């Protein structure tokens, strides 16, 4: 099952690599500015996991369920539908910039956030940064680089196959997450019925975390907001298996992977309607 998740993420990252132009990433980073990136660090790595713990407390989730929701909140930067974002009025190169930036920050921020959260619950949990760095390099940066090279060597092939690669990766990831829920079967009966509500609240809160930041450019704000809701369920699933050592956390992660896109679709429609009204 984990191999299929890794394959799905690999395909999506290759697709991202085929949809971006490296020369356009650095100008976007300079355009955004250090202040915005600092605010985004708070909105991406601090607010969502903190919100996950608050949601779990209010909904009285179990310890493993709390851990699963927290790991989703702590793991940003899921592979993005960059081309679809562009079609819906968002900036795919900003989205790709966010993806690369989040991937580079993961080995630094996730160990710290998990360590602090563990202390709050009387546990010592340390995730070695080198393990996360290896995961990021192997499963995100390497396939994205392959996608970039495909564009450089065979631009016509890349143009024709990028959408299909993106679709295949997303379908595979969705099927795998649904299979995780099916495989758990009877154990799902012990999972709180409030878990789906917690997933929806976390996705909505991740969007709101960016919207409250002082970002003047509406395109930057809305693009980063939709990216922030797209938490890395694959990475959270991997961390839950390695460091929580319980299957009860897995349904929470899979639930977020299946429900967060619903929140994202609703948000995209609201933004497009707002733009249409003001145009």
C-alpha atoms as an extended CHARMM CRD file, in Angstrom:
* protein
*
       279  EXT
         1         1  UNK       CA              0.0000000000        0.0000000000        0.0000000000  PROA      1               0.0000000000
         2         2  UNK       CA              2.8010000000        2.4240000000        0.9000000000  PROA      2               0.0000000000
         3         3  UNK       CA              4.4830000000        1.6550000000       -2.4230000000  PROA      3               0.0000000000
         4         4  UNK       CA              1.3410000000        2.7540000000       -4.2960000000  PROA      4               0.0000000000
         5         5  UNK       CA              1.2370000000        6.0050000000       -2.3400000000  PROA      5               0.0000000000
         6         6  UNK       CA              4.8690000000        6.6450000000       -3.1930000000  PROA      6               0.0000000000
         7         7  UNK       CA              4.1810000000        5.8680000000       -6.8580000000  PROA      7               0.0000000000
         8         8  UNK       CA              1.2630000000        8.3090000000       -6.9110000000  PROA      8               0.0000000000
         9         9  UNK       CA              3.3490000000       11.0850000000       -5.3350000000  PROA      9               0.0000000000
        10        10  UNK       CA              6.1860000000       10.3560000000       -7.7720000000  PROA      10              0.0000000000
        11        11  UNK       CA              3.8630000000       10.7170000000      -10.7850000000  PROA      11              0.0000000000
        12        12  UNK       CA              2.3850000000       13.9420000000       -9.4490000000  PROA      12              0.0000000000
        13        13  UNK       CA              5.8150000000       15.4580000000       -8.8500000000  PROA      13              0.0000000000
        14        14  UNK       CA              6.9350000000       14.5070000000      -12.3800000000  PROA      14              0.0000000000
        15        15  UNK       CA              3.7890000000       16.2430000000      -13.6260000000  PROA      15              0.0000000000
        16        16  UNK       CA              4.6350000000       19.3440000000      -11.6000000000  PROA      16              0.0000000000
        17        17  UNK       CA              8.1320000000       19.3620000000      -13.0510000000  PROA      17              0.0000000000
        18        18  UNK       CA              6.6550000000       19.2490000000      -16.5600000000  PROA      18              0.0000000000
        19        19  UNK       CA              4.3550000000       22.1920000000      -15.8460000000  PROA      19              0.0000000000
        20        20  UNK       CA              6.8630000000       24.7330000000      -14.5290000000  PROA      20              0.0000000000
        21        21  UNK       CA              9.7810000000       26.6910000000      -15.9090000000  PROA      21              0.0000000000
        22        22  UNK       CA             12.7260000000       26.9370000000      -13.4610000000  PROA      22              0.0000000000
        23        23  UNK       CA             13.6630000000       30.4100000000      -14.6670000000  PROA      23              0.0000000000
        24        24  UNK       CA             10.2540000000       31.6760000000      -13.5100000000  PROA      24              0.0000000000
        25        25  UNK       CA             10.5140000000       30.3400000000       -9.9420000000  PROA      25              0.0000000000
        26        26  UNK       CA             13.2380000000       32.6540000000       -8.5820000000  PROA      26              0.0000000000
        27        27  UNK       CA             11.5740000000       35.8540000000       -9.8770000000  PROA      27              0.0000000000
        28        28  UNK       CA              8.3910000000       34.7520000000       -8.0930000000  PROA      28              0.0000000000
        29        29  UNK       CA             10.3230000000       34.2520000000       -4.8500000000  PROA      29              0.0000000000
        30        30  UNK       CA             11.8390000000       37.7330000000       -5.1570000000  PROA      30              0.0000000000
        31        31  UNK       CA              8.4730000000       39.2450000000       -6.0140000000  PROA      31              0.0000000000
        32        32  UNK       CA              6.8680000000       37.8640000000       -2.8560000000  PROA      32              0.0000000000
        33        33  UNK       CA              9.4600000000       39.2040000000       -0.4330000000  PROA      33              0.0000000000
        34        34  UNK       CA             10.9060000000       38.0320000000        2.8860000000  PROA      34              0.0000000000
        35        35  UNK       CA              8.0350000000       39.3960000000        4.9800000000  PROA      35              0.0000000000
        36        36  UNK       CA              5.4440000000       37.3650000000        3.1160000000  PROA      36              0.0000000000
        37        37  UNK       CA              7.5530000000       34.2080000000        3.3330000000  PROA      37              0.0000000000
        38        38  UNK       CA              7.9040000000       34.7410000000        7.0960000000  PROA      38              0.0000000000
        39        39  UNK       CA              4.1270000000       35.0590000000        7.4320000000  PROA      39              0.0000000000
        40        40  UNK       CA              3.7000000000       32.0060000000        5.2400000000  PROA      40              0.0000000000
        41        41  UNK       CA              6.0270000000       30.0400000000        7.5130000000  PROA      41              0.0000000000
        42        42  UNK       CA              3.6250000000       30.7060000000       10.3840000000  PROA      42              0.0000000000
        43        43  UNK       CA              0.5410000000       29.9440000000        8.3020000000  PROA      43              0.0000000000
        44        44  UNK       CA              2.0220000000       26.7390000000        6.8670000000  PROA      44              0.0000000000
        45        45  UNK       CA              3.9550000000       25.0660000000        9.6780000000  PROA      45              0.0000000000
        46        46  UNK       CA              2.6340000000       26.5060000000       12.9590000000  PROA      46              0.0000000000
        47        47  UNK       CA             -1.0580000000       27.3500000000       12.6670000000  PROA      47              0.0000000000
        48        48  UNK       CA             -2.3620000000       24.1210000000       11.0120000000  PROA      48              0.0000000000
        49        49  UNK       CA             -0.8070000000       21.6550000000       13.5170000000  PROA      49              0.0000000000
        50        50  UNK       CA             -1.8280000000       23.9060000000       16.4100000000  PROA      50              0.0000000000
        51        51  UNK       CA             -5.3340000000       24.0930000000       14.9900000000  PROA      51              0.0000000000
        52        52  UNK       CA             -5.3820000000       20.3040000000       14.6010000000  PROA      52              0.0000000000
        53        53  UNK       CA             -4.6670000000       19.8590000000       18.3170000000  PROA      53              0.0000000000
        54        54  UNK       CA             -7.3810000000       22.3660000000       19.2450000000  PROA      54              0.0000000000
        55        55  UNK       CA             -9.9220000000       20.6840000000       16.9570000000  PROA      55              0.0000000000
        56        56  UNK       CA             -9.0590000000       17.2810000000       18.4170000000  PROA      56              0.0000000000
        57        57  UNK       CA             -9.5210000000       18.6010000000       21.9490000000  PROA      57              0.0000000000
        58        58  UNK       CA            -12.8810000000       20.2370000000       21.1920000000  PROA      58              0.0000000000
        59        59  UNK       CA            -14.1670000000       17.1250000000       19.3880000000  PROA      59              0.0000000000
        60        60  UNK       CA            -12.7700000000       14.8150000000       22.1000000000  PROA      60              0.0000000000
        61        61  UNK       CA            -10.8400000000       12.6630000000       19.6270000000  PROA      61              0.0000000000
        62        62  UNK       CA             -8.7660000000        9.7670000000       20.9030000000  PROA      62              0.0000000000
        63        63  UNK       CA             -4.9850000000        9.9650000000       21.2410000000  PROA      63              0.0000000000
        64        64  UNK       CA             -4.2450000000        8.1510000000       17.9440000000  PROA      64              0.0000000000
        65        65  UNK       CA             -6.9000000000       10.1750000000       16.1100000000  PROA      65              0.0000000000
        66        66  UNK       CA             -5.3840000000       13.3600000000       17.5230000000  PROA      66              0.0000000000
        67        67  UNK       CA             -1.9590000000       12.2060000000       16.3770000000  PROA      67              0.0000000000
        68        68  UNK       CA             -3.1780000000       11.4940000000       12.8660000000  PROA      68              0.0000000000
        69        69  UNK       CA             -4.9010000000       14.8770000000       12.5170000000  PROA      69              0.0000000000
        70        70  UNK       CA             -1.8400000000       16.6240000000       13.9590000000  PROA      70              0.0000000000
        71        71  UNK       CA              0.5310000000       14.9620000000       11.4840000000  PROA      71              0.0000000000
        72        72  UNK       CA             -1.6860000000       16.0810000000        8.6010000000  PROA      72              0.0000000000
        73        73  UNK       CA             -1.5260000000       19.6280000000        9.9540000000  PROA      73              0.0000000000
        74        74  UNK       CA              2.2510000000       19.3740000000       10.3380000000  PROA      74              0.0000000000
        75        75  UNK       CA              2.8850000000       18.0730000000        6.7920000000  PROA      75              0.0000000000
        76        76  UNK       CA              2.3740000000       20.6830000000        4.0450000000  PROA      76              0.0000000000
        77        77  UNK       CA              3.2530000000       20.6830000000        0.3900000000  PROA      77              0.0000000000
        78        78  UNK       CA              1.2250000000       17.9030000000       -1.2010000000  PROA      78              0.0000000000
        79        79  UNK       CA              1.7160000000       17.5380000000       -4.9760000000  PROA      79              0.0000000000
        80        80  UNK       CA             -0.4090000000       20.1710000000       -6.6440000000  PROA      80              0.0000000000
        81        81  UNK       CA             -2.6820000000       20.2130000000       -9.6660000000  PROA      81              0.0000000000
        82        82  UNK       CA             -0.6890000000       23.0960000000      -11.1290000000  PROA      82              0.0000000000
        83        83  UNK       CA             -2.2940000000       23.0660000000      -14.5520000000  PROA      83              0.0000000000
        84        84  UNK       CA             -5.8080000000       22.9280000000      -13.1010000000  PROA      84              0.0000000000
        85        85  UNK       CA             -4.9200000000       25.8030000000      -10.7960000000  PROA      85              0.0000000000
        86        86  UNK       CA             -3.8990000000       27.8590000000      -13.8200000000  PROA      86              0.0000000000
        87        87  UNK       CA             -7.1740000000       27.0810000000      -15.5920000000  PROA      87              0.0000000000
        88        88  UNK       CA             -9.1340000000       28.2160000000      -12.5310000000  PROA      88              0.0000000000
        89        89  UNK       CA             -7.4490000000       31.6070000000      -12.3830000000  PROA      89              0.0000000000
        90        90  UNK       CA             -4.6590000000       30.7950000000       -9.9200000000  PROA      90              0.0000000000
        91        91  UNK       CA             -0.9380000000       31.1420000000      -10.6170000000  PROA      91              0.0000000000
        92        92  UNK       CA              0.6230000000       27.7060000000      -11.2110000000  PROA      92              0.0000000000
        93        93  UNK       CA              4.1690000000       29.0540000000      -10.8950000000  PROA      93              0.0000000000
        94        94  UNK       CA              3.3320000000       30.5470000000       -7.5000000000  PROA      94              0.0000000000
        95        95  UNK       CA              1.9000000000       27.1580000000       -6.5540000000  PROA      95              0.0000000000
        96        96  UNK       CA              5.0670000000       25.4410000000       -7.7390000000  PROA      96              0.0000000000
        97        97  UNK       CA              7.1660000000       27.9740000000       -5.7970000000  PROA      97              0.0000000000
        98        98  UNK       CA              5.1730000000       27.1150000000       -2.6860000000  PROA      98              0.0000000000
        99        99  UNK       CA              5.6910000000       23.4060000000       -3.3570000000  PROA      99              0.0000000000
       100       100  UNK       CA              9.4850000000       23.7610000000       -3.6210000000  PROA      100             0.0000000000
       101       101  UNK       CA              9.7110000000       26.1110000000       -0.6260000000  PROA      101             0.0000000000
       102       102  UNK       CA              7.5720000000       23.8390000000        1.5830000000  PROA      102             0.0000000000
       103       103  UNK       CA              9.6200000000       20.7980000000        0.5810000000  PROA      103             0.0000000000
       104       104  UNK       CA             12.8630000000       22.5550000000        1.5530000000  PROA      104             0.0000000000
       105       105  UNK       CA             11.4300000000       23.6670000000        4.9020000000  PROA      105             0.0000000000
       106       106  UNK       CA              9.9720000000       20.2690000000        5.8720000000  PROA      106             0.0000000000
       107       107  UNK       CA             13.2260000000       18.7520000000        7.2620000000  PROA      107             0.0000000000
       108       108  UNK       CA             13.6720000000       21.8270000000        9.4620000000  PROA      108             0.0000000000
       109       109  UNK       CA             10.1520000000       22.5490000000       10.6740000000  PROA      109             0.0000000000
       110       110  UNK       CA              8.4470000000       19.1670000000       11.0680000000  PROA      110             0.0000000000
       111       111  UNK       CA             10.9900000000       17.7610000000       13.5850000000  PROA      111             0.0000000000
       112       112  UNK       CA             10.6650000000       20.9160000000       15.7140000000  PROA      112             0.0000000000
       113       113  UNK       CA              6.8660000000       21.0400000000       15.5670000000  PROA      113             0.0000000000
       114       114  UNK       CA              6.5000000000       17.3330000000       16.3550000000  PROA      114             0.0000000000
       115       115  UNK       CA              9.0160000000       17.5760000000       19.2070000000  PROA      115             0.0000000000
       116       116  UNK       CA              7.1680000000       20.4680000000       20.8610000000  PROA      116             0.0000000000
       117       117  UNK       CA              3.7630000000       18.8050000000       20.4300000000  PROA      117             0.0000000000
       118       118  UNK       CA              5.1000000000       15.5630000000       21.8700000000  PROA      118             0.0000000000
       119       119  UNK       CA              6.3430000000       17.4010000000       24.9660000000  PROA      119             0.0000000000
       120       120  UNK       CA              2.8290000000       18.7570000000       25.5110000000  PROA      120             0.0000000000
       121       121  UNK       CA              1.5720000000       15.1810000000       25.7640000000  PROA      121             0.0000000000
       122       122  UNK       CA              4.5070000000       13.8990000000       27.7890000000  PROA      122             0.0000000000
       123       123  UNK       CA              6.1910000000       12.0750000000       24.9140000000  PROA      123             0.0000000000
       124       124  UNK       CA              9.6380000000       12.4150000000       23.3700000000  PROA      124             0.0000000000
       125       125  UNK       CA              9.2210000000       12.1510000000       19.5930000000  PROA      125             0.0000000000
       126       126  UNK       CA             12.1660000000       13.0990000000       17.4430000000  PROA      126             0.0000000000
       127       127  UNK       CA             12.0690000000       12.7260000000       13.6830000000  PROA      127             0.0000000000
       128       128  UNK       CA             15.6420000000       12.8900000000       12.3030000000  PROA      128             0.0000000000
       129       129  UNK       CA             15.8440000000       15.7140000000        9.7370000000  PROA      129             0.0000000000
       130       130  UNK       CA             18.0370000000       13.5710000000        7.4750000000  PROA      130             0.0000000000
       131       131  UNK       CA             15.1920000000       11.0370000000        7.1090000000  PROA      131             0.0000000000
       132       132  UNK       CA             12.7810000000       13.7660000000        6.0320000000  PROA      132             0.0000000000
       133       133  UNK       CA             15.3930000000       15.2980000000        3.7450000000  PROA      133             0.0000000000
       134       134  UNK       CA             15.8860000000       11.9220000000        2.0520000000  PROA      134             0.0000000000
       135       135  UNK       CA             12.1130000000       11.5420000000        1.6220000000  PROA      135             0.0000000000
       136       136  UNK       CA             11.8640000000       15.0210000000        0.1060000000  PROA      136             0.0000000000
       137       137  UNK       CA             14.8090000000       14.5600000000       -2.2500000000  PROA      137             0.0000000000
       138       138  UNK       CA             13.8190000000       11.0760000000       -3.3950000000  PROA      138             0.0000000000
       139       139  UNK       CA             10.0550000000       11.5140000000       -3.6760000000  PROA      139             0.0000000000
       140       140  UNK       CA              9.6040000000       15.1920000000       -4.5090000000  PROA      140             0.0000000000
       141       141  UNK       CA             12.6750000000       17.0330000000       -5.7550000000  PROA      141             0.0000000000
       142       142  UNK       CA             14.0550000000       14.1560000000       -7.8610000000  PROA      142             0.0000000000
       143       143  UNK       CA             10.8050000000       13.4140000000       -9.7730000000  PROA      143             0.0000000000
       144       144  UNK       CA             10.1700000000       17.1530000000      -10.2140000000  PROA      144             0.0000000000
       145       145  UNK       CA             13.6490000000       17.4570000000      -11.7170000000  PROA      145             0.0000000000
       146       146  UNK       CA             12.8760000000       14.5400000000      -14.0270000000  PROA      146             0.0000000000
       147       147  UNK       CA              9.7840000000       16.4240000000      -15.1940000000  PROA      147             0.0000000000
       148       148  UNK       CA             11.8350000000       19.5460000000      -15.8840000000  PROA      148             0.0000000000
       149       149  UNK       CA             14.3550000000       17.5030000000      -17.8730000000  PROA      149             0.0000000000
       150       150  UNK       CA             11.5620000000       15.8850000000      -19.9020000000  PROA      150             0.0000000000
       151       151  UNK       CA             10.3710000000       19.3540000000      -20.8970000000  PROA      151             0.0000000000
       152       152  UNK       CA             13.9190000000       20.3470000000      -21.8810000000  PROA      152             0.0000000000
       153       153  UNK       CA             14.5520000000       17.2140000000      -23.9350000000  PROA      153             0.0000000000
       154       154  UNK       CA             11.0780000000       16.4830000000      -25.3320000000  PROA      154             0.0000000000
       155       155  UNK       CA              8.8060000000       19.5330000000      -24.9670000000  PROA      155             0.0000000000
       156       156  UNK       CA              6.1090000000       18.2020000000      -27.3170000000  PROA      156             0.0000000000
       157       157  UNK       CA              5.8780000000       14.9100000000      -25.4320000000  PROA      157             0.0000000000
       158       158  UNK       CA              5.7760000000       16.7800000000      -22.1130000000  PROA      158             0.0000000000
       159       159  UNK       CA              2.9280000000       18.9960000000      -23.3180000000  PROA      159             0.0000000000
       160       160  UNK       CA              0.8960000000       16.0010000000      -24.4290000000  PROA      160             0.0000000000
       161       161  UNK       CA              1.5580000000       13.7620000000      -21.4240000000  PROA      161             0.0000000000
       162       162  UNK       CA              1.5540000000       16.2150000000      -18.5040000000  PROA      162             0.0000000000
       163       163  UNK       CA             -2.2110000000       16.2470000000      -18.0160000000  PROA      163             0.0000000000
       164       164  UNK       CA             -2.4600000000       12.4520000000      -18.2730000000  PROA      164             0.0000000000
       165       165  UNK       CA              0.3800000000       11.9900000000      -15.7590000000  PROA      165             0.0000000000
       166       166  UNK       CA             -1.2980000000       14.4180000000      -13.3830000000  PROA      166             0.0000000000
       167       167  UNK       CA             -4.6570000000       12.6710000000      -13.6870000000  PROA      167             0.0000000000
       168       168  UNK       CA             -3.1570000000        9.2090000000      -13.2170000000  PROA      168             0.0000000000
       169       169  UNK       CA             -1.2360000000       10.2660000000      -10.1210000000  PROA      169             0.0000000000
       170       170  UNK       CA             -4.2910000000       11.8520000000       -8.4940000000  PROA      170             0.0000000000
       171       171  UNK       CA             -6.5400000000        8.9000000000       -9.3260000000  PROA      171             0.0000000000
       172       172  UNK       CA             -3.9890000000        6.4740000000       -7.9110000000  PROA      172             0.0000000000
       173       173  UNK       CA             -3.5990000000        8.5100000000       -4.7140000000  PROA      173             0.0000000000
       174       174  UNK       CA             -7.3870000000        8.7500000000       -4.2350000000  PROA      174             0.0000000000
       175       175  UNK       CA             -7.8690000000        5.0240000000       -4.8360000000  PROA      175             0.0000000000
       176       176  UNK       CA             -5.0810000000        4.1570000000       -2.4000000000  PROA      176             0.0000000000
       177       177  UNK       CA             -6.5430000000        6.3600000000        0.3280000000  PROA      177             0.0000000000
       178       178  UNK       CA             -9.9700000000        4.7820000000       -0.1880000000  PROA      178             0.0000000000
       179       179  UNK       CA             -8.3130000000        1.3450000000       -0.0880000000  PROA      179             0.0000000000
       180       180  UNK       CA             -6.7000000000        2.2370000000        3.2450000000  PROA      180             0.0000000000
       181       181  UNK       CA            -10.1500000000        2.8850000000        4.6950000000  PROA      181             0.0000000000
       182       182  UNK       CA            -11.5310000000       -0.3380000000        3.1980000000  PROA      182             0.0000000000
       183       183  UNK       CA             -8.5750000000       -2.3880000000        4.4540000000  PROA      183             0.0000000000
       184       184  UNK       CA             -9.0440000000       -1.1300000000        7.9900000000  PROA      184             0.0000000000
       185       185  UNK       CA            -12.6250000000       -2.3740000000        7.7690000000  PROA      185             0.0000000000
       186       186  UNK       CA            -14.0030000000       -3.2570000000       11.1790000000  PROA      186             0.0000000000
       187       187  UNK       CA            -11.4770000000       -1.0830000000       13.0160000000  PROA      187             0.0000000000
       188       188  UNK       CA            -13.1970000000        1.9960000000       11.5510000000  PROA      188             0.0000000000
       189       189  UNK       CA            -16.1680000000        1.3520000000       13.8260000000  PROA      189             0.0000000000
       190       190  UNK       CA            -14.0940000000        2.5120000000       16.7780000000  PROA      190             0.0000000000
       191       191  UNK       CA            -13.1980000000        5.7720000000       15.0260000000  PROA      191             0.0000000000
       192       192  UNK       CA            -15.1450000000        8.8190000000       16.1580000000  PROA      192             0.0000000000
       193       193  UNK       CA            -17.8290000000        9.9730000000       13.6760000000  PROA      193             0.0000000000
       194       194  UNK       CA            -16.4830000000       13.4730000000       14.3350000000  PROA      194             0.0000000000
       195       195  UNK       CA            -13.2310000000       12.6500000000       12.5230000000  PROA      195             0.0000000000
       196       196  UNK       CA            -14.6250000000       13.7860000000        9.1080000000  PROA      196             0.0000000000
       197       197  UNK       CA            -15.7370000000       17.0380000000       10.7340000000  PROA      197             0.0000000000
       198       198  UNK       CA            -12.2390000000       17.5010000000       12.1350000000  PROA      198             0.0000000000
       199       199  UNK       CA            -10.7470000000       16.9760000000        8.6770000000  PROA      199             0.0000000000
       200       200  UNK       CA            -13.0870000000       19.5620000000        7.1340000000  PROA      200             0.0000000000
       201       201  UNK       CA            -12.3300000000       22.0750000000        9.8830000000  PROA      201             0.0000000000
       202       202  UNK       CA             -8.5810000000       21.6120000000        9.4600000000  PROA      202             0.0000000000
       203       203  UNK       CA             -8.7800000000       22.1120000000        5.6930000000  PROA      203             0.0000000000
       204       204  UNK       CA            -10.8930000000       25.2490000000        6.1410000000  PROA      204             0.0000000000
       205       205  UNK       CA             -8.5860000000       26.5390000000        8.8690000000  PROA      205             0.0000000000
       206       206  UNK       CA             -5.5220000000       26.0110000000        6.6880000000  PROA      206             0.0000000000
       207       207  UNK       CA             -7.0860000000       28.2450000000        4.0310000000  PROA      207             0.0000000000
       208       208  UNK       CA             -8.0850000000       30.8440000000        6.6190000000  PROA      208             0.0000000000
       209       209  UNK       CA             -4.5410000000       30.8570000000        8.0520000000  PROA      209             0.0000000000
       210       210  UNK       CA             -3.2570000000       32.3710000000        4.8070000000  PROA      210             0.0000000000
       211       211  UNK       CA             -6.2280000000       34.6680000000        4.2350000000  PROA      211             0.0000000000
       212       212  UNK       CA             -5.6620000000       36.4760000000        7.5580000000  PROA      212             0.0000000000
       213       213  UNK       CA             -2.0400000000       37.1900000000        6.6600000000  PROA      213             0.0000000000
       214       214  UNK       CA             -1.1120000000       40.6620000000        5.4350000000  PROA      214             0.0000000000
       215       215  UNK       CA             -0.7000000000       39.7130000000        1.7790000000  PROA      215             0.0000000000
       216       216  UNK       CA             -1.8390000000       42.5230000000       -0.4910000000  PROA      216             0.0000000000
       217       217  UNK       CA             -1.7780000000       40.7880000000       -3.8540000000  PROA      217             0.0000000000
       218       218  UNK       CA             -5.0470000000       38.8010000000       -4.0910000000  PROA      218             0.0000000000
       219       219  UNK       CA             -3.5710000000       36.3550000000       -6.6230000000  PROA      219             0.0000000000
       220       220  UNK       CA             -0.7220000000       35.4690000000       -4.2470000000  PROA      220             0.0000000000
       221       221  UNK       CA             -3.0730000000       35.2280000000       -1.2770000000  PROA      221             0.0000000000
       222       222  UNK       CA             -5.6410000000       32.9670000000       -2.9650000000  PROA      222             0.0000000000
       223       223  UNK       CA             -3.0070000000       30.7600000000       -4.6000000000  PROA      223             0.0000000000
       224       224  UNK       CA             -1.1570000000       30.1640000000       -1.3320000000  PROA      224             0.0000000000
       225       225  UNK       CA             -4.4400000000       29.6430000000        0.5240000000  PROA      225             0.0000000000
       226       226  UNK       CA             -5.5080000000       26.7840000000       -1.7440000000  PROA      226             0.0000000000
       227       227  UNK       CA             -1.9900000000       25.3350000000       -1.5760000000  PROA      227             0.0000000000
       228       228  UNK       CA             -2.0240000000       25.4160000000        2.2240000000  PROA      228             0.0000000000
       229       229  UNK       CA             -5.1730000000       23.2960000000        2.3950000000  PROA      229             0.0000000000
       230       230  UNK       CA             -3.4780000000       20.6800000000        0.2180000000  PROA      230             0.0000000000
       231       231  UNK       CA             -1.6510000000       19.0220000000        3.1280000000  PROA      231             0.0000000000
       232       232  UNK       CA              0.7220000000       16.1420000000        2.3880000000  PROA      232             0.0000000000
       233       233  UNK       CA             -1.4000000000       13.1370000000        3.4290000000  PROA      233             0.0000000000
       234       234  UNK       CA              1.1440000000       10.7190000000        1.9500000000  PROA      234             0.0000000000
       235       235  UNK       CA              3.9210000000       12.0650000000        4.1890000000  PROA      235             0.0000000000
       236       236  UNK       CA              1.5720000000       12.1580000000        7.1930000000  PROA      236             0.0000000000
       237       237  UNK       CA              0.6310000000        8.5310000000        6.5420000000  PROA      237             0.0000000000
       238       238  UNK       CA              4.2990000000        7.5690000000        6.4260000000  PROA      238             0.0000000000
       239       239  UNK       CA              5.1050000000        9.4110000000        9.6610000000  PROA      239             0.0000000000
       240       240  UNK       CA              2.0550000000        7.9610000000       11.4220000000  PROA      240             0.0000000000
       241       241  UNK       CA              3.1770000000        4.4340000000       10.6200000000  PROA      241             0.0000000000
       242       242  UNK       CA              6.7800000000        5.0230000000       11.7010000000  PROA      242             0.0000000000
       243       243  UNK       CA              6.3260000000        7.1440000000       14.8250000000  PROA      243             0.0000000000
       244       244  UNK       CA              2.7940000000        6.6300000000       16.1860000000  PROA      244             0.0000000000
       245       245  UNK       CA              2.8140000000        2.8420000000       15.7800000000  PROA      245             0.0000000000
       246       246  UNK       CA             -0.9770000000        2.5840000000       15.6440000000  PROA      246             0.0000000000
       247       247  UNK       CA             -3.5000000000        1.9460000000       12.8730000000  PROA      247             0.0000000000
       248       248  UNK       CA             -6.0840000000        4.2410000000       14.4660000000  PROA      248             0.0000000000
       249       249  UNK       CA             -4.2860000000        7.2930000000       13.0930000000  PROA      249             0.0000000000
       250       250  UNK       CA             -4.4920000000        6.0820000000        9.4950000000  PROA      250             0.0000000000
       251       251  UNK       CA             -8.2590000000        6.6270000000        8.9510000000  PROA      251             0.0000000000
       252       252  UNK       CA             -7.8590000000       10.2550000000       10.0070000000  PROA      252             0.0000000000
       253       253  UNK       CA             -5.1180000000       10.8350000000        7.4290000000  PROA      253             0.0000000000
       254       254  UNK       CA             -7.0540000000        9.0460000000        4.6940000000  PROA      254             0.0000000000
       255       255  UNK       CA            -10.1970000000       10.9560000000        5.6330000000  PROA      255             0.0000000000
       256       256  UNK       CA             -8.4070000000       14.2750000000        5.1760000000  PROA      256             0.0000000000
       257       257  UNK       CA             -7.0310000000       13.1820000000        1.8120000000  PROA      257             0.0000000000
       258       258  UNK       CA            -10.5570000000       12.4430000000        0.5980000000  PROA      258             0.0000000000
       259       259  UNK       CA            -12.4020000000       15.4170000000        2.1420000000  PROA      259             0.0000000000
       260       260  UNK       CA             -9.9040000000       18.2700000000        1.7710000000  PROA      260             0.0000000000
       261       261  UNK       CA            -10.4360000000       18.4220000000       -2.0270000000  PROA      261             0.0000000000
       262       262  UNK       CA            -14.1190000000       19.1250000000       -1.3240000000  PROA      262             0.0000000000
       263       263  UNK       CA            -13.1620000000       22.1880000000        0.7280000000  PROA      263             0.0000000000
       264       264  UNK       CA            -10.7090000000       23.2490000000       -1.9520000000  PROA      264             0.0000000000
       265       265  UNK       CA            -13.3190000000       22.9850000000       -4.7190000000  PROA      265             0.0000000000
       266       266  UNK       CA            -15.8000000000       25.0650000000       -2.6950000000  PROA      266             0.0000000000
       267       267  UNK       CA            -13.1360000000       27.6850000000       -2.0370000000  PROA      267             0.0000000000
       268       268  UNK       CA            -12.1080000000       27.8520000000       -5.7080000000  PROA      268             0.0000000000
       269       269  UNK       CA            -15.7340000000       28.4060000000       -6.7400000000  PROA      269             0.0000000000
       270       270  UNK       CA            -16.1880000000       31.1770000000       -4.1870000000  PROA      270             0.0000000000
       271       271  UNK       CA            -13.0340000000       32.9410000000       -5.3430000000  PROA      271             0.0000000000
       272       272  UNK       CA            -14.0450000000       32.7270000000       -9.0050000000  PROA      272             0.0000000000
       273       273  UNK       CA            -17.5160000000       34.0700000000       -8.2350000000  PROA      273             0.0000000000
       274       274  UNK       CA            -16.0000000000       36.9390000000       -6.2650000000  PROA      274             0.0000000000
       275       275  UNK       CA            -13.6520000000       37.7810000000       -9.1270000000  PROA      275             0.0000000000
       276       276  UNK       CA            -16.5480000000       37.6540000000      -11.6020000000  PROA      276             0.0000000000
       277       277  UNK       CA            -18.5970000000       40.0560000000       -9.4860000000  PROA      277             0.0000000000
       278       278  UNK       CA            -15.7740000000       42.5760000000       -9.0700000000  PROA      278             0.0000000000
       279       279  UNK       CA            -14.6690000000       42.3450000000      -12.7240000000  PROA      279             0.0000000000
